[in-house]
């Protein structure tokens, strides 16, 4: 396993870098996004979305560039997805966790179009806050682009920076999707209230979807649900004691047609013990696992590249954002 630092707290005019998201584009270039939090490092800080690009499988990276910035607004929850036919990279994101936008790159992340707002099509009545991902979206074999998402049902605040006392107490998971290459978007049905929130998805061999999610209610174990209609509806949320967590975002990716990768903190007491797991039965069991970081580690994102696997993750109490490269054999030796 080889690890490279992407961002460090205090550098480049930002107090903290958080919320990694990875995609590999058709050319093989890898895009690593994150939130640059200017002053406090909190979720309601002034936040920009930054990008670094790699052309050698994640060994070296171009200097950071700002992809999304809107003055003192909170621009976050990057959840990129690649449209395979055109090669376009779409980057859904949120402003103040109340509005949803998407920007598009047609040149592997070098330049980006003006963001288009999606809020009216994807934000349901009563959802006072919502977030895309965070992590990456997926494209189904049907061509549908799918972005795992979450929403908050707390009473509407006066402003984003003046949330109600119970903000974050009542949330749920769902998916937004596009069937026309990312030009128009709809939202699927919500899952059970207060069972889960931040989430990631993969498409299985049979065409169904598997969603793995951060659980709620102090359950301290990962949640999951399945869809047989492209994310329009989901099965009841289930909880998995064999996948312990402290309540934190996790990441998921398809390794190949029959294997799924999952990464999440596995301590029930703190955001630590970041573990990479491998399933060969559609997420029903996870017999192979290896600890990627035994110390403090939180949000992550996985992507599969030629010859290996990349995992970008928050390390050392959010003081560093790093990317690790390893192989399947590192997780489960032959």
C-alpha positions in Angstrom: 0.0 0.0 0.0 1.3 3.4 -1.0 -0.1 6.7 0.5 0.2 10.2 -0.9 -0.9 13.5 0.7 -3.4 15.5 -1.3 -4.3 18.4 1.1 -3.1 19.5 4.5 -4.9 21.8 6.9 -3.8 25.4 6.8 -2.3 25.3 3.3 -3.7 27.3 0.4 -5.8 29.7 2.4 -8.1 27.0 3.9 -8.4 26.0 7.6 -9.3 22.5 6.7 -9.9 20.1 3.7 -12.7 17.6 4.0 -15.2 15.4 2.1 -13.1 13.6 -0.6 -14.6 12.4 -3.9 -12.8 10.4 -6.6 -13.5 9.5 -10.3 -11.5 8.0 -13.1 -12.4 9.4 -16.5 -12.3 7.7 -19.8 -8.8 8.8 -20.6 -7.5 7.4 -17.4 -7.0 10.7 -15.7 -8.1 10.6 -12.0 -10.0 13.5 -10.5 -9.8 14.1 -6.7 -12.3 16.6 -5.3 -12.8 17.9 -1.8 -14.2 20.8 0.2 -11.9 23.6 1.1 -13.2 25.1 4.4 -11.8 28.6 4.9 -12.2 29.7 8.5 -13.6 27.3 11.1 -13.5 24.0 9.3 -17.2 23.4 10.2 -20.0 22.3 8.0 -21.4 25.8 7.8 -18.0 27.5 7.0 -17.4 29.4 3.8 -16.6 26.4 1.5 -15.2 26.0 -2.0 -14.9 22.8 -4.0 -11.3 22.0 -5.1 -9.8 19.6 -7.6 -6.5 17.8 -8.1 -5.8 15.7 -11.2 -3.5 12.7 -11.7 -2.3 11.2 -15.0 -0.2 8.4 -13.6 -2.7 6.3 -11.6 -2.5 8.5 -8.5 1.3 8.6 -8.0 1.6 12.3 -8.7 -1.0 15.1 -8.8 -1.4 18.5 -10.4 -1.7 21.6 -8.2 -5.2 22.2 -6.7 -7.7 24.4 -8.6 -11.0 25.8 -7.4 -13.9 24.3 -9.3 -16.8 25.9 -7.4 -16.8 29.0 -5.3 -19.6 31.5 -4.4 -18.2 34.1 -2.0 -19.2 33.4 1.5 -21.6 30.6 0.6 -21.2 26.9 1.6 -20.5 25.0 -1.6 -20.0 21.3 -0.8 -21.0 17.7 -1.0 -19.1 17.0 -4.3 -20.5 13.8 -5.9 -18.9 13.4 -9.4 -20.0 10.9 -12.1 -18.6 10.2 -15.5 -21.0 9.8 -18.5 -19.3 7.0 -20.4 -20.5 7.7 -23.9 -19.6 11.4 -24.0 -16.8 11.2 -21.5 -18.2 14.3 -19.7 -17.6 14.6 -16.0 -20.7 15.9 -14.1 -20.3 17.3 -10.6 -23.5 17.6 -8.6 -23.0 19.7 -5.4 -25.0 21.7 -2.9 -25.1 25.4 -1.9 -25.8 25.9 1.8 -27.2 22.3 1.8 -30.5 23.8 0.6 -30.0 24.0 -3.2 -28.5 21.5 -5.7 -26.5 22.4 -8.8 -24.5 20.5 -11.4 -21.5 21.7 -13.3 -20.0 19.8 -16.3 -16.5 19.3 -17.8 -16.0 18.2 -21.3 -12.2 18.0 -21.1 -11.4 15.7 -18.2 -11.7 18.4 -15.6 -9.6 21.1 -17.1 -12.5 23.6 -17.6 -16.0 23.6 -16.1 -19.3 25.0 -17.4 -21.5 27.4 -15.4 -23.5 25.4 -12.8 -27.1 24.6 -13.6 -29.6 24.4 -10.7 -31.5 21.2 -10.1 -33.3 22.0 -6.9 -36.8 22.2 -8.2 -36.6 18.7 -9.6 -34.9 16.9 -6.7 -35.8 18.6 -3.4 -39.1 17.4 -1.9 -41.4 19.5 0.2 -40.3 19.4 3.8 -36.7 18.7 3.0 -35.1 21.8 4.6 -31.5 20.5 4.0 -30.2 18.0 1.5 -26.8 16.7 0.4 -25.5 14.8 -2.6 -23.4 11.8 -1.7 -20.8 12.7 -0.6 -18.5 10.5 -2.6 -19.1 9.6 -6.3 -22.2 8.8 -8.4 -22.6 5.9 -10.8 -23.9 5.3 -14.3 -26.1 2.2 -14.7 -25.9 -0.1 -17.7 -29.2 1.5 -18.8 -27.4 4.8 -19.1 -29.0 6.4 -16.0 -26.8 8.6 -13.9 -27.5 8.1 -10.2 -26.4 10.3 -7.3 -26.9 8.8 -3.8 -28.3 11.6 -1.6 -29.7 12.5 1.8 -32.2 15.0 3.2 -33.0 16.6 6.5 -36.6 17.1 7.7 -35.9 19.6 10.5 -37.9 22.9 10.5 -36.8 25.5 8.1 -34.1 27.8 9.5 -33.9 31.6 9.1 -30.5 31.1 7.4 -28.2 28.2 6.7 -25.9 29.6 9.5 -28.8 29.8 11.9 -30.1 26.2 12.0 -32.8 25.0 14.4 -31.7 23.3 17.5 -32.8 19.9 16.2 -31.0 20.1 12.9 -29.6 16.8 11.9 -31.9 14.8 14.1 -34.3 13.6 11.4 -32.8 12.6 8.2 -33.2 10.0 5.4 -31.5 8.6 2.3 -32.7 8.6 -1.3 -31.3 8.9 -4.9 -31.5 11.5 -7.6 -31.1 10.5 -11.3 -30.9 11.6 -14.9 -31.9 9.6 -18.0 -30.7 12.2 -20.5 -27.0 12.5 -19.8 -27.4 14.9 -16.8 -29.5 17.6 -18.4 -32.6 17.0 -16.3 -32.9 15.3 -13.0 -35.6 13.6 -10.8 -35.7 12.2 -7.3 -36.6 8.7 -6.3 -38.7 7.7 -3.3 -37.3 8.4 0.2 -36.2 5.6 2.5 -37.5 5.3 6.0 -37.2 8.5 8.1 -34.2 8.5 10.5 -32.8 5.1 9.5 -29.9 6.4 7.4 -28.4 9.4 5.7 -25.1 9.8 3.7 -24.8 6.9 1.2 -23.2 5.3 -1.8 -24.4 2.8 -4.4 -23.3 0.2 -6.8 -25.0 -1.8 -9.6 -24.9 -5.5 -9.2 -24.5 -8.2 -11.8 -28.3 -8.7 -12.1 -28.9 -5.0 -12.7 -30.3 -4.3 -9.2 -28.7 -1.6 -7.0 -27.1 -2.0 -3.6 -26.9 1.1 -1.3 -24.7 1.2 1.7 -25.4 4.0 4.2 -24.4 5.7 7.4 -26.9 4.6 10.0 -28.8 6.8 12.5 -30.2 6.5 16.0 -26.9 5.5 17.6 -27.1 2.0 16.0 -23.4 1.9 15.5 -23.7 -0.4 12.4 -23.8 0.2 8.7 -27.2 0.3 6.9 -28.2 -0.9 3.5 -31.1 -1.1 1.0 -31.7 -2.5 -2.5 -33.5 -1.3 -5.6 -34.8 -3.3 -8.6 -36.0 -0.2 -10.5 -33.0 1.9 -10.9 -33.2 3.8 -7.6 -36.8 4.9 -8.0 -37.8 2.9 -4.9 -35.8 1.0 -2.3 -36.3 -2.0 0.0 -36.6 -1.5 3.8 -33.4 -0.4 5.4 -31.5 -3.1 7.1 -28.7 -2.9 9.7 -25.6 -5.0 9.9 -23.8 -5.7 13.2 -21.0 -7.3 11.2 -20.2 -3.8 9.8 -19.6 -1.7 13.0 -19.3 2.1 12.7 -19.3 5.2 14.8 -21.9 6.8 12.5 -19.8 8.2 9.7 -19.9 8.4 5.9 -18.5 5.4 4.1 -17.6 4.7 0.5 -18.4 1.9 -1.9 -17.3 0.9 -5.4 -17.6 -2.0 -7.9 -14.2 -3.8 -8.2 -15.4 -5.9 -11.1 -18.6 -7.6 -12.2 -18.9 -9.8 -9.1 -17.0 -8.0 -6.3 -17.8 -4.9 -4.3 -15.4 -2.7 -2.2 -16.6 -1.0 1.0 -14.6 1.4 3.2 -15.7 3.0 6.5 -14.4 3.6 10.1 -15.0 0.4 12.0 -14.6 1.6 15.6 -17.9 2.1 17.4 -16.4 4.7 19.7 -14.6 7.1 17.4 -14.0 7.9 13.7 -11.0 5.5 13.5 -10.0 2.1 12.3 -10.7 2.8 8.7 -11.3 -0.6 7.1 -11.6 -1.8 3.5 -13.9 -4.7 2.9 -14.6 -7.0 -0.1 -17.8 -8.8 -0.9 -18.4 -11.4 -3.7 -22.1 -11.9 -3.0 -23.6 -8.5 -3.7 -23.0 -7.1 -0.2 -24.7 -9.9 1.7 -21.4 -10.8 3.4 -18.0 -9.2 3.7 -15.6 -12.0 4.5 -12.4 -10.2 3.5 -11.2 -7.0 5.3 -8.1 -5.1 6.0 -7.4 -2.0 8.1 -6.2 0.9 6.0 -5.7 3.3 8.9 -5.8 2.2 12.5 -5.8 5.8 13.9 -8.2 8.7 13.4 -9.8 8.6 9.9 -13.3 9.6 8.7 -14.8 10.3 5.3 -13.5 8.4 2.3 -14.0 7.6 -1.4 -13.0 4.7 -3.5 -12.3 4.3 -7.2 -10.9 1.5 -9.3 -8.1 2.3 -11.7 -5.9 0.3 -14.0 -3.8 -2.0 -11.9 -5.2 -1.0 -8.6 -7.6 0.7 -6.2 -7.5 4.2 -4.8 -9.0 5.4 -1.6 -9.0 9.1 -0.7 -9.7 9.7 3.0 -9.6 12.1 5.9 -6.8 11.4 8.3 -5.5 12.6 11.7 -8.6 14.4 13.0 -9.3 16.0 9.6 -5.8 17.5 9.5 -4.8 15.7 6.3 -6.5 14.4 3.2 -4.6 11.5 1.7 -4.9 9.0 -1.1 -3.9 5.4 -0.7 -3.2 3.0 -3.6 -3.4 -0.8 -3.1 -4.5 -4.0 -4.9 -7.2 -6.6 -4.3 -4.5 -8.9 -3.0 -3.7 -6.4 -0.3 -7.2 -6.8 1.0 -7.5 -10.5 0.4 -4.3 -12.3 -0.4 -4.7 -15.3 -2.8 
